[in-house]
Amino acid sequence: MVKQLLNISQLSVDFHTASGSLNAIHKVDLEIGSGEIVCLVGESGSGKTITSLSIMRLIDYDNGRITQGHIEFNGQSLVELSQKEISELRGKKIAMIFQEPMTALDPVFSIGYQIIEVIVRHERISKAKAQEKAITLLRRVGIPEPEIRMKQYPYELSGGMRQRAMIAMALACGPELLIADEPTTALDVTIQAQILNLLRELKDEFNMSILLITHDLGIAAELADRVVVMYAGKVVEQANVLQLFESPSHPYTQGLLQSIVAMDNDRSTRLYTIRGTIPSLSELPVGCRFHPRCPYATDRCLAQEPPLLEVNGRQVACWHAERLDNAAAEVFWGRVDQASELIGKRAGTTADAKEQANETALIEVRNVKKHFPIHTGMFQRSQGAVRAVDDVSFQIYKGETFGLVGESGCGKTTLGRVLIQLEKATSGSVLFQGKDLVGLGGKALKDTRRDMQVVFQDPFGSINPRWNVGDIIGEPLWVHDSLRGAAKREKVQEVMQLVGLNPSWYDRHPHEFSGGQRQRIGIARAIALNPQFILADEAVSALDVSVQSQVINLMQELQVRLDLTYLFIAHGLNIVRHISDRIGVMYLGKLVEIAPTDELFKHPAHHYTNALLAAIPIADPKRKRIFVPLEGEMPSPARPPSGCRFHTRCPAATARCKEVVPELQSVTAGHYVACHYPV
């Protein structure tokens, strides 16, 4: 029998705010056994992170307090401990990996100093021995040249290396419980796969238990022994991973699983979505908290809150759990999505057919380079350049979606910004409707930009938080068409309705909206002028799976309705596959493969593309893989390798690859690859 390590019983947490107390989590029950991996899943705002911070008693520092329930760790009550006593457990017995290592690591101290500090505090050993142990830990988590990295600061490491350094720090004292809060959300699929493999290995090596918080159900399927589903501060279902994925019993769990964008999804149909959004903590519904979004809600659901009860070998908080099954879920979610039927391929012919017909491209990129000079010293002497984009050529045809994928630092965003002239190209040409945009300025550039708009990754960071929604969406109308007053309001409200926002929200501010709603505001702003081309730069990367599906469906509907052309940049290859007609794969400033979507996923020709596809987690616990991750990290674009830039990580590299730069060559119709030895 598995020894119980952590037991959370009837836990409730309130936060004190200016308008009174808010109940963040309510009567949460959760258990973790020794050596077990438990995944906590749910949309943003469901209470996952608050639950983990309550275990560490870190909520005490943010106006939070435990108002009810118990947290027992190895039989010891964590609720009753003072902050001094709980601090002796933090880092030693219970450790945490935070979602964003750049903000969790102290920017003014070196990586080595921060790891050594944890070791010395809890193990009472000399700094010299602590330094040896820190170097060993960094080496164990896969950081090359750990002696050098010890002296570096967080900003000098890549995202993957910072996350590894956080893991090394968490492991410093051999904790029994490791809490990992969205440890791979901001990482590329290759780095994500490395981190997940590392967590699995370390769990076995150190006999740790892991509480893994994620909104990616593919990760839960790959790693979890058990899955706990939270919604609006409550646990709604708990089951082992096979039970949960084979026969989810709560309507919310069913909806989450239906919303997964699988690699075998029919690309011509809408994605499944859960209607509505998660409620605000200040406006929680009476009865079952999920009932406003639930297809099975009855009068009892509206009036009475269902308890978490044992049903069919798992715990479920639903009045109708015993009669719900997957067949019923399929009928409901299918019925919801029949309203819009097929998305279809935009306006008939595919990009493949257009190319063969020699149709003029809407955008043509010719030998574009973007180098950022490196200046050092008092006199800002030039010390080379970062070759962010290095001799890239391709076309985007009218009405298509061109997907652009690759690891962080490969040049995707820089290339997109060069296309819409937010960055000036070092050399080369960008033709829009046959007109070269490079060197364009003044009124000519302003006139062109009304036809070229952008949707940014972070909708909250890319809009003015002090403006109301009407002014944010209406700014392009004021700049380009001089619309003001009632005329602007009327036009903006039309656009709001088009993207699924209530026109009566015109005077609200960004902080009053959810992440998905803010992204709709960004899309509304982008389409306000009826542009021809939209750059979507990681537009859905930070969103929950259900909200991602809503935004993707919206973008595809608008594309058909408004005859839009997209450049869709993302690191989630399942999403890129669903929305794109063609896909370009970038590595270290160069395009290494271009192909129609289905062709690329069925027959990848570049070894890098093959590695990206192999790293995608599969949301099926029966198909767990022993994944061999892509070794190493991307070299610096300031010092790219000679020959093929991928040769330092490629399993098929030869002496020729180290010396000769491969050119893009045709493999089949519309499929191009830059590789001496295609797969």
Secondary structure in CASP SS format (residue, H / E / C, confidence):
PFRMAT SS
TARGET T0000
AUTHOR 0000-0000-0000
METHOD secondary structure of the structure
MODEL  1
M C 1.00
V C 1.00
K C 1.00
Q E 1.00
L E 1.00
L E 1.00
N E 1.00
I E 1.00
S E 1.00
Q E 1.00
L E 1.00
S E 1.00
V E 1.00
D E 1.00
F E 1.00
H E 1.00
T E 1.00
A C 1.00
S C 1.00
G E 1.00
S E 1.00
L E 1.00
N E 1.00
A E 1.00
I E 1.00
H E 1.00
K E 1.00
V E 1.00
D E 1.00
L E 1.00
E E 1.00
I E 1.00
G E 1.00
S C 1.00
G C 1.00
E C 1.00
I E 1.00
V E 1.00
C E 1.00
L E 1.00
V E 1.00
G C 1.00
E C 1.00
S C 1.00
G C 1.00
S C 1.00
G C 1.00
K H 1.00
T H 1.00
I H 1.00
T H 1.00
S H 1.00
L H 1.00
S H 1.00
I H 1.00
M C 1.00
R C 1.00
L H 1.00
I H 1.00
D H 1.00
Y H 1.00
D H 1.00
N C 1.00
G E 1.00
R E 1.00
I E 1.00
T E 1.00
Q E 1.00
G E 1.00
H E 1.00
I E 1.00
E E 1.00
F E 1.00
N C 1.00
G C 1.00
Q E 1.00
S E 1.00
L C 1.00
V C 1.00
E C 1.00
L C 1.00
S C 1.00
Q H 1.00
K H 1.00
E H 1.00
I H 1.00
S H 1.00
E H 1.00
L H 1.00
R E 1.00
G C 1.00
K C 1.00
K C 1.00
I E 1.00
A E 1.00
M E 1.00
I E 1.00
F C 1.00
Q C 1.00
E C 1.00
P H 1.00
M H 1.00
T H 1.00
A H 1.00
L C 1.00
D C 1.00
P C 1.00
V C 1.00
F C 1.00
S C 1.00
I H 1.00
G H 1.00
Y H 1.00
Q H 1.00
I H 1.00
I H 1.00
E H 1.00
V H 1.00
I H 1.00
V H 1.00
R H 1.00
H H 1.00
E H 1.00
R C 1.00
I C 1.00
S C 1.00
K H 1.00
A H 1.00
K H 1.00
A H 1.00
Q H 1.00
E H 1.00
K H 1.00
A H 1.00
I H 1.00
T H 1.00
L H 1.00
L H 1.00
R H 1.00
R H 1.00
V C 1.00
G C 1.00
I C 1.00
P C 1.00
E C 1.00
P H 1.00
E H 1.00
I H 1.00
R H 1.00
M C 1.00
K C 1.00
Q C 1.00
Y C 1.00
P H 1.00
Y H 1.00
E H 1.00
L C 1.00
S C 1.00
G H 1.00
G H 1.00
M H 1.00
R H 1.00
Q H 1.00
R H 1.00
A H 1.00
M H 1.00
I H 1.00
A H 1.00
M H 1.00
A H 1.00
L C 1.00
A C 1.00
C C 1.00
G C 1.00
P C 1.00
E C 1.00
L E 1.00
L E 1.00
I E 1.00
A E 1.00
D E 1.00
E C 1.00
P C 1.00
T C 1.00
T C 1.00
A C 1.00
L C 1.00
D C 1.00
V H 1.00
T H 1.00
I H 1.00
Q H 1.00
A H 1.00
Q H 1.00
I H 1.00
L H 1.00
N H 1.00
L H 1.00
L H 1.00
R H 1.00
E H 1.00
L H 1.00
K H 1.00
D H 1.00
E H 1.00
F H 1.00
N C 1.00
M C 1.00
S E 1.00
I E 1.00
L E 1.00
L E 1.00
I E 1.00
T C 1.00
H C 1.00
D C 1.00
L H 1.00
G H 1.00
I H 1.00
A H 1.00
A H 1.00
E H 1.00
L H 1.00
A C 1.00
D C 1.00
R E 1.00
V E 1.00
V E 1.00
V E 1.00
M E 1.00
Y E 1.00
A C 1.00
G C 1.00
K E 1.00
V E 1.00
V E 1.00
E E 1.00
Q E 1.00
A E 1.00
N E 1.00
V H 1.00
L H 1.00
Q H 1.00
L H 1.00
F H 1.00
E H 1.00
S C 1.00
P C 1.00
S C 1.00
H C 1.00
P H 1.00
Y H 1.00
T H 1.00
Q H 1.00
G H 1.00
L H 1.00
L H 1.00
Q H 1.00
S C 1.00
I C 1.00
V C 1.00
A C 1.00
M C 1.00
D C 1.00
N C 1.00
D C 1.00
R C 1.00
S C 1.00
T E 1.00
R C 1.00
L C 1.00
Y C 1.00
T C 1.00
I C 1.00
R C 1.00
G C 1.00
T C 1.00
I C 1.00
P C 1.00
S C 1.00
L H 1.00
S H 1.00
E H 1.00
L C 1.00
P C 1.00
V C 1.00
G C 1.00
C C 1.00
R C 1.00
F C 1.00
H H 1.00
P H 1.00
R H 1.00
C C 1.00
P C 1.00
Y C 1.00
A C 1.00
T C 1.00
D H 1.00
R H 1.00
C H 1.00
L H 1.00
A H 1.00
Q C 1.00
E C 1.00
P C 1.00
P C 1.00
L C 1.00
L E 1.00
E E 1.00
V E 1.00
N C 1.00
G C 1.00
R E 1.00
Q E 1.00
V E 1.00
A C 1.00
C C 1.00
W C 1.00
H C 1.00
A H 1.00
E H 1.00
R H 1.00
L C 1.00
D C 1.00
N H 1.00
A H 1.00
A H 1.00
A H 1.00
E H 1.00
V H 1.00
F H 1.00
W H 1.00
G H 1.00
R H 1.00
V H 1.00
D H 1.00
Q C 1.00
A C 1.00
S C 1.00
E C 1.00
L E 1.00
I C 1.00
G C 1.00
K C 1.00
R C 1.00
A C 1.00
G C 1.00
T C 1.00
T C 1.00
A H 1.00
D H 1.00
A H 1.00
K H 1.00
E H 1.00
Q H 1.00
A C 1.00
N C 1.00
E C 1.00
T C 1.00
A C 1.00
L C 1.00
I E 1.00
E E 1.00
V E 1.00
R E 1.00
N E 1.00
V E 1.00
K E 1.00
K E 1.00
H E 1.00
F E 1.00
P E 1.00
I E 1.00
H E 1.00
T E 1.00
G C 1.00
M C 1.00
F C 1.00
Q C 1.00
R E 1.00
S E 1.00
Q E 1.00
G E 1.00
A E 1.00
V E 1.00
R E 1.00
A E 1.00
V E 1.00
D E 1.00
D E 1.00
V E 1.00
S E 1.00
F E 1.00
Q E 1.00
I E 1.00
Y C 1.00
K C 1.00
G C 1.00
E C 1.00
T E 1.00
F E 1.00
G E 1.00
L E 1.00
V E 1.00
G C 1.00
E C 1.00
S C 1.00
G C 1.00
C C 1.00
G C 1.00
K H 1.00
T H 1.00
T H 1.00
L H 1.00
G H 1.00
R H 1.00
V H 1.00
L H 1.00
I C 1.00
Q C 1.00
L C 1.00
E C 1.00
K C 1.00
A C 1.00
T C 1.00
S E 1.00
G E 1.00
S E 1.00
V E 1.00
L E 1.00
F E 1.00
Q C 1.00
G C 1.00
K E 1.00
D E 1.00
L C 1.00
V C 1.00
G C 1.00
L C 1.00
G C 1.00
G H 1.00
K H 1.00
A H 1.00
L H 1.00
K H 1.00
D H 1.00
T H 1.00
R H 1.00
R C 1.00
D C 1.00
M E 1.00
Q E 1.00
V E 1.00
V E 1.00
F C 1.00
Q C 1.00
D C 1.00
P C 1.00
F C 1.00
G C 1.00
S C 1.00
I C 1.00
N C 1.00
P C 1.00
R C 1.00
W C 1.00
N C 1.00
V H 1.00
G H 1.00
D H 1.00
I H 1.00
I H 1.00
G H 1.00
E H 1.00
P H 1.00
L H 1.00
W H 1.00
V H 1.00
H H 1.00
D H 1.00
S C 1.00
L C 1.00
R C 1.00
G H 1.00
A H 1.00
A H 1.00
K H 1.00
R H 1.00
E H 1.00
K H 1.00
V H 1.00
Q H 1.00
E H 1.00
V H 1.00
M H 1.00
Q H 1.00
L H 1.00
V C 1.00
G C 1.00
L C 1.00
N C 1.00
P H 1.00
S H 1.00
W H 1.00
Y C 1.00
D C 1.00
R C 1.00
H C 1.00
P H 1.00
H H 1.00
E H 1.00
F C 1.00
S C 1.00
G H 1.00
G H 1.00
Q H 1.00
R H 1.00
Q H 1.00
R H 1.00
I H 1.00
G H 1.00
I H 1.00
A H 1.00
R H 1.00
A H 1.00
I H 1.00
A C 1.00
L C 1.00
N C 1.00
P C 1.00
Q C 1.00
F E 1.00
I E 1.00
L E 1.00
A E 1.00
D E 1.00
E C 1.00
A C 1.00
V C 1.00
S C 1.00
A C 1.00
L C 1.00
D C 1.00
V H 1.00
S H 1.00
V H 1.00
Q H 1.00
S H 1.00
Q H 1.00
V H 1.00
I H 1.00
N H 1.00
L H 1.00
M H 1.00
Q H 1.00
E H 1.00
L H 1.00
Q H 1.00
V H 1.00
R H 1.00
L H 1.00
D C 1.00
L C 1.00
T E 1.00
Y E 1.00
L E 1.00
F E 1.00
I E 1.00
A C 1.00
H C 1.00
G C 1.00
L H 1.00
N H 1.00
I H 1.00
V H 1.00
R H 1.00
H H 1.00
I H 1.00
S C 1.00
D C 1.00
R E 1.00
I E 1.00
G E 1.00
V E 1.00
M E 1.00
Y E 1.00
L C 1.00
G C 1.00
K E 1.00
L E 1.00
V E 1.00
E E 1.00
I E 1.00
A E 1.00
P E 1.00
T H 1.00
D H 1.00
E H 1.00
L H 1.00
F H 1.00
K H 1.00
H C 1.00
P C 1.00
A C 1.00
H C 1.00
H H 1.00
Y H 1.00
T H 1.00
N H 1.00
A H 1.00
L H 1.00
L H 1.00
A H 1.00
A C 1.00
I C 1.00
P C 1.00
I C 1.00
A C 1.00
D C 1.00
P H 1.00
K H 1.00
R H 1.00
K C 1.00
R C 1.00
I C 1.00
F C 1.00
V C 1.00
P C 1.00
L C 1.00
E C 1.00
G C 1.00
E C 1.00
M C 1.00
P C 1.00
S C 1.00
P C 1.00
A C 1.00
R C 1.00
P C 1.00
P C 1.00
S C 1.00
G C 1.00
C C 1.00
R C 1.00
F C 1.00
H C 1.00
T C 1.00
R C 1.00
C C 1.00
P C 1.00
A C 1.00
A C 1.00
T C 1.00
A H 1.00
R H 1.00
C H 1.00
K H 1.00
E H 1.00
V C 1.00
V C 1.00
P C 1.00
E C 1.00
L C 1.00
Q E 1.00
S E 1.00
V E 1.00
T E 1.00
A C 1.00
G C 1.00
H E 1.00
Y E 1.00
V E 1.00
A C 1.00
C C 1.00
H C 1.00
Y C 1.00
P C 1.00
V C 1.00
END
